């Protein structure tokens, strides 16, 4: 692997010395602060930040890379994505750029192409791209209309950010329109586990047919029953 401006030592433990960081990230450390920035030594152990010390205070016997005041920032957290819908434009473009055009395009592509292999390939490409650009946590919606719920919810725990630490977490509320335009939300969190925990919730949205609909949309009872069963099974 190549790096744009540094090459970390090939060692399990090493130091990124003379790193410039936002002062708000090291308020627990007594270091000089200038214009909201501080200079520190960052101790890395087995791919994780083990300690942050004042510049020059890290163990002298550790391998090190001198950042020479280069900046180190916390990773991004992307809190609203739709990983299962990503990267379908080349084969199913939105014909007019409208919201309804997007919904129609997604529906057509989902019905034609969203196998487990397809969803997994596109989700993993999205995750790897995000990771390469500094994102360590993503929260995503998943379409859960039957029979897609069985496919996408099985794929999610098998997909994840690349990296040695296994510390990246995915949270996934699935969306599905119910009567009265109610969208149920199921946050699914997984961290180094093939058995995601689930929390069933919902959000209501005012619609024109708020008082005129009394039956569930096609496929909804089966989707909800399957997801509830999976939640009980996986604890």
Buried (B, 14 or more C-beta within 10 A) or exposed (E): EEEEEEEBBEEEBBBBBBBBBBBEBBEEBEBEEEEEBBBBBBBBEEEEEEBBBBBEBBEEEBEBBEBEEEEBEEBEEBEEBEBBBBBBEEEBEBEEEEEEEBEBBBEEBBEEEBEEEBBBBBBBBBBBEBBEEEBBBBBBBBBBBBEBBBBBBBBBBEBBBEEEEEEBBBBBBBBBBBBBBBBBBBBBBBEEEEEBEBEEEEEEEEBEEEEEBEEEEEBBEBBBEBBEEBBEEBE
